[in-house]
Amino acid sequence: MNAAKKLASLIWLRRLSRGVMAFGFITSAGGNVLHADKNPISIGIALLAPSILALAFELVSRIPLRKEAHWISKALRIGATGGIATIMAVISYQHQRDAFGMWGDELQALLLPAAIDGLMIVGSISLIELGVQIRDIEAIIAAGGVVRKVKEPTTPPKTATKGASTGRMQPCSGGTGC
């Protein structure tokens, strides 16, 4: 597959992943609002957990780290995003569990919230990976569509030979004995 077709395919997958994220957000937010008291402040607070989760992952997926970024930067970003995701998923899970418990059966109330928040996380990770791949393909296209691979030598270069009389290594002078 040429680079342009690969790029178009990756862009389509990124749109699909964003749709999955939007579906997860709407479903999570809906479950949280179902459980909230019927006043604007309670509804606003109920919308915070899925909103913060979606915004954190959206930032991570849209702003890729440089490959040469320090490992501490990478670890802090991943750790902070994971911490936010954990906190918001727990809060959102409790709201959704209680809402689905009121409107559905016990098994749905236990499992659906985890599946919904998990779907958002899978969509986010997919967006991050797709962003990296799209960036790489765009770099290939900008370089003229040619992937340059470094060819590994089949044999190591000769730098020295054994001297005939002494048996010690001597520098290679570039003749036929090298």
N, C-alpha and C positions, 0 to 999 in steps of 0.2 A: 504494500500500500504506500503510495507516495505521501509526502509530508502534508500537502494541502488536504488530501482526503482524510488523513489521520487527524489533522487539526479540526476539520469539520465534524468528525465523529466525536472527538473529545469535547467540543463545544456543545454538541447535542447532549452528551452525557452529563455535562455540567448543568445544563438547563433542567434535565430530568432530576438530577440530585437536588437542585434548588426547589423544584416542585415537591419532591419528597419532604424536604425541610419545611416548606410552607404547609403541607398537609399535616405534618407532625406538630407544627406550631399551632395551627388552627384547632386541631383535635385536643391538644394539651390545654390550650387556653379555654376551649369550650368546656372541658371537664372541670377546670378550676373555677370557671364562672358559675357552672351549675351548682357547685358546692358553696359558693360565696353567698353572704346575705344579700338581699335585693336592694342594695343602696350603692351609689356610685363609688364611694370610698372603698367598700369591701370588694367590689368588682375590679377596681383599679389595682388593689393589692393582690387580688387573685391573678391578675394578668402579669404581675411583675416576674414571677418565676419563669414562665416560658419565654417571656420577652428577654430577660437577662441571658438565659441560656442561648437563645437564638442569636442575640447580638454578639455574645462572646465567640461563638463558633463562626459567625459571619466575618468578624474581624480576622480571626485566625486563618480562615480559608481565603480571604481576599488579599491579605498582606503576607506574602510568602517571605520567609527568612532567607537571607543570602546564604549560599552554600558555605561561604567563608566566615559566617557569624560564629562568635565564640560559643562553645558548648554550654556555658552558664546562661547565656541569653536564651538559647533554645530550651534548656531545662526549665528556666523560670517561666517562660511562656507556656510550655506544655503543662507544668505544674499548676500555674495559676488558672489556666483554662480548665484543667481537670478538677481543681478545687471548686471553681464556680459551678461547673457541671454537676458535681456531686451534691453541693448544697441545694441548687435549684431543682435537681431531679428528686431529692428527698422531699422538699416542700411540695413540688408539683405532684409527686406520687401520692402524698397524703390527701391532697385536695381531690385528685381524680378518684382515688380509692373510695373515699367517702361518697362522692357523687355517683360513681358507678354502683356502689352498694345500695344507694337509694333507688336507682333506676334499673339495675340489672341483678344478676345472681352473684353469689359470693366468689366463685372462681373468676368471673370476669372482673370483679372489683379488685382482686389480688393481682391478676396478670396483665390486664389491658394497660394500666398506667406504665408499667415497666416496658411493655412493648412500644408504646407511643414515645416515651422519652428515649428509649433505645433506638428507635427509628430516626429520631432527630440526631442522635450521636453518630449513627452509621452514615446518614446523609452528610453530616459535617465532615467526617473523616474522608468520605468520598470527594467532597469539594476540595479539601486540602490536597489530596493526591492528584486530582484532576488539574488543579491549579499549577502544580509542579510540572506535570506532563505537558500541559499547554505551553507553559513558559519555555520548556526545552524544545518543543516542536517549533515555536515561533523563532527561537534562536537559530534553529536549523534552516528555517525558511529565510531568515535574514542573512544567513551565510551563503545563500545561493542554493539551498536545498541539498547540500552535499554533507554527508556525515563523514567526518575524517576520523579514521581509527588509526591509532599508533600501532605500527606493525612490530611485533616482538621479534627479535633476532632468533634464528633457529639454532645458532651455535654462539657461544660466548666469544668475544674478541680475544685474539691471542695477544698477550702483552710481553711474554718472556719465553725463552726456550732454555733447555738444559745445555750447558757447555759440553762439548765432546770430551775434553780432557779432565775437567774438574768435577763434573756432575752437579755443579751448582747452577742456580738460575741466573741467566744473564739477560740483559735487556735485548729485545728484538730489534734488529737493525732494519727491518723492512724487506729483507731478502726472502728467498724461497724457503728458508728453514723456519720461518715464523708461522 
